C-alpha cells in the first residue's frame, strides 16, 4: 500500500540516521572564507583520527604515485605538498565515505554519488562556472534515497524493481509508493543538516532543474548526473540515462562543439581513483 510521507516524519526520523559528519559543514564553511588558512583546515582534519590517517595515506599515494609511500606523516605536510583545495576535497570525500559505511547503503550508491560529484567539478571547470559546492552537491544529490532505504526498505526495493524492470521514471515510481520523491526528501534532510542553500536547491532540483535554473549548482548537478550515467562510470549493468535538459546545458554554458575528449578523460580517471575510498 502506498505511503504518504510528511515533512514532519522525514525530519523527525532524520535523527535516527547515522550522525551527519560535523566536519563536513565546517569544511564547507572554509570554502566561503577567504581568510581560511592551511593551519585552520589541518586543525579540522586532525580532530578526527580516522580522517587524519586516511588523508595522510591518500596524500602519500597521490603525491608519490605509490612509490616510497609513508614519506608524509602529518596533515600539515600533506596540505603543503598537494594543496589546500585537494586536501579539502579529500577530507569531504573521506568523511562522507565513513558516513556511507555507517548508513549501510550499497557501494554502488556512493560510487555513483562520487562519480556525479567529480563530473560536476570537472564540468564546472570546463564551462568556467565551477560553483564552490559542486563536490558536496554531487556527493549528496541522492541522499533522499538513503532515508527511503533506511525506514521503508520494502517500498524502496519495490521502487528499484519497478525502475529496473519497466520504463517508468524513477521520480514517478517514488511518488507512487511514498507520496514524495528522493529529491524532495533529500532537500528536507539537507536543510536539517544546515547545508548551504545552493546544495539544498541542487538536491531538490537535480531531476528537474527548471525549478531553480538561476542557481548555477542546480543545472550543473543535473547535467553531471546525466553525463556520469552516459559514461557508465560505475559499470552498472542496468544503468539508465535520464533525459538531458537542454536548458540546463545552456545555463552552464556547455558547448557540444568543443573538444570533449579531455573533459571525459579527466572525469573517468578521477572517478576511478576516488571510488577506491569506498571500497
MOTA-V393299 format. One record per residue. N is the residue number from 1. SS is DSSP state (a for helix, b for strand, c for the rest). PHI is phi as a letter, one per 30 degrees, with the letter a starting at -180 (none if undefined). BURIAL is # if it has 24 or more other C-alpha atoms within 12 Angstrom, else .. Layout:
# MOTA-V393299
<<N,SS,PHI,BURIAL> <N,SS,PHI,BURIAL>>
This chain:
# MOTA-V393299
<<1,c,none,.> <2,c,e,.> <3,c,c,.> <4,c,c,.> <5,c,d,#> <6,c,c,.> <7,a,d,.> <8,a,d,.> <9,a,d,.> <10,a,d,#> <11,a,d,#> <12,a,d,.> <13,a,d,#> <14,a,e,#> <15,c,d,.> <16,c,d,.> <17,c,d,#> <18,c,e,.> <19,c,e,.> <20,c,d,#> <21,c,e,#> <22,a,d,.> <23,a,d,#> <24,a,d,#> <25,a,d,#> <26,a,d,#> <27,a,d,#> <28,a,e,#> <29,a,d,#> <30,a,d,#> <31,a,d,#> <32,c,c,.> <33,c,c,.> <34,c,d,.> <35,c,c,.> <36,c,d,.> <37,c,c,.> <38,a,e,#> <39,a,d,.> <40,a,d,#> <41,a,d,#> <42,a,e,#> <43,a,d,.> <44,a,e,#> <45,a,d,#> <46,a,d,.> <47,c,d,.> <48,c,b,.> <49,a,e,.> <50,a,d,.> <51,a,d,#> <52,a,e,#> <53,a,d,#> <54,a,d,#> <55,a,d,#> <56,a,d,#> <57,a,d,#> <58,a,d,#> <59,a,d,#> <60,a,e,#> <61,a,d,.> <62,a,d,#> <63,a,d,#> <64,a,c,.> <65,c,i,.> <66,c,i,.> <67,c,c,.> <68,c,h,.> <69,c,e,.> <70,c,j,.> <71,c,d,.> <72,c,d,#> <73,c,b,.> <74,c,b,#> <75,a,d,#> <76,a,e,#> <77,a,d,#> <78,a,d,#> <79,a,d,#> <80,a,d,.> <81,a,d,.> <82,a,c,#> <83,c,j,.> <84,a,d,#> <85,a,d,#> <86,a,d,#> <87,a,d,#> <88,a,d,#> <89,a,d,#> <90,a,d,#> <91,a,d,#> <92,a,d,#> <93,a,d,#> <94,a,d,#> <95,a,d,#> <96,a,d,#> <97,a,d,#> <98,a,d,#> <99,a,d,#> <100,a,d,#> <101,a,d,.> <102,a,d,.> <103,a,d,#> <104,c,i,.> <105,c,d,#> <106,c,d,.> <107,a,e,.> <108,a,d,#> <109,a,e,#> <110,a,d,#> <111,a,d,#> <112,a,d,#> <113,a,d,#> <114,a,d,#> <115,a,e,#> <116,a,d,#> <117,a,d,#> <118,a,d,#> <119,a,d,#> <120,a,d,#> <121,a,d,#> <122,a,d,#> <123,a,d,#> <124,a,d,#> <125,a,d,.> <126,a,d,#> <127,a,c,#> <128,c,i,.> <129,c,c,#> <130,c,g,#> <131,c,d,#> <132,c,e,#> <133,c,c,#> <134,a,e,#> <135,a,d,#> <136,a,d,#> <137,a,e,#> <138,a,d,#> <139,a,d,#> <140,a,c,#> <141,c,d,#> <142,c,c,#> <143,a,d,#> <144,a,d,#> <145,a,d,#> <146,a,d,#> <147,a,d,#> <148,a,e,#> <149,a,d,#> <150,a,d,#> <151,a,c,#> <152,c,b,#> <153,a,d,.> <154,a,d,.> <155,a,d,#> <156,a,d,#> <157,a,d,.> <158,a,d,#> <159,a,d,#> <160,a,e,#> <161,a,d,.> <162,a,d,.> <163,a,d,.> <164,a,d,.> <165,a,c,.> <166,c,b,.> <167,c,c,.> <168,c,d,.> <169,c,d,.> <170,a,d,#> <171,a,d,#> <172,a,d,.> <173,a,d,#> <174,a,d,#> <175,a,d,#> <176,a,d,#> <177,a,d,#> <178,a,c,#> <179,c,i,.> <180,c,b,#> <181,c,c,#> <182,a,d,#> <183,a,d,#> <184,a,d,#> <185,a,d,#> <186,a,d,#> <187,a,d,#> <188,a,d,#> <189,a,d,#> <190,a,d,#> <191,a,d,#> <192,a,d,#> <193,c,d,#> <194,c,h,.> <195,c,d,#> <196,c,e,#> <197,a,e,#> <198,a,d,#> <199,a,d,#> <200,a,e,#> <201,a,d,#> <202,a,d,#> <203,a,d,#> <204,a,d,#> <205,a,c,#> <206,c,d,#> <207,c,c,#> <208,c,b,#> <209,a,d,#> <210,a,d,#> <211,a,d,.> <212,a,a,#> <213,c,d,#> <214,c,d,.> <215,c,d,#> <216,a,e,#> <217,a,d,#> <218,a,d,#> <219,a,d,#> <220,a,d,#> <221,a,d,#> <222,a,e,#> <223,a,d,#> <224,a,d,#> <225,a,d,#> <226,a,d,#> <227,a,d,#> <228,a,d,#> <229,a,d,#> <230,a,d,#> <231,c,d,#> <232,c,h,#> <233,c,d,#> <234,c,c,#> <235,c,h,.> <236,c,c,.> <237,c,d,.> <238,c,c,.> <239,c,e,.> <240,c,c,#> <241,c,c,.> <242,c,d,#> <243,c,d,.> <244,c,d,#> <245,c,d,#> <246,a,d,.> <247,a,d,#> <248,a,d,#> <249,a,e,#> <250,a,d,.> <251,a,d,#> <252,a,c,#> <253,c,i,#> <254,c,d,#> <255,c,c,.> <256,c,d,.> <257,c,d,.> <258,c,d,.> <259,c,d,.> <260,c,c,.> <261,a,d,.> <262,a,d,.> <263,a,e,#> <264,a,d,#> <265,a,d,.> <266,a,d,#> <267,a,d,#> <268,a,d,#> <269,a,d,.> <270,a,d,#> <271,a,d,#> <272,a,e,#> <273,a,d,#> <274,a,d,#> <275,a,d,#> <276,a,d,#> <277,a,e,#> <278,a,c,#> <279,c,c,.>>
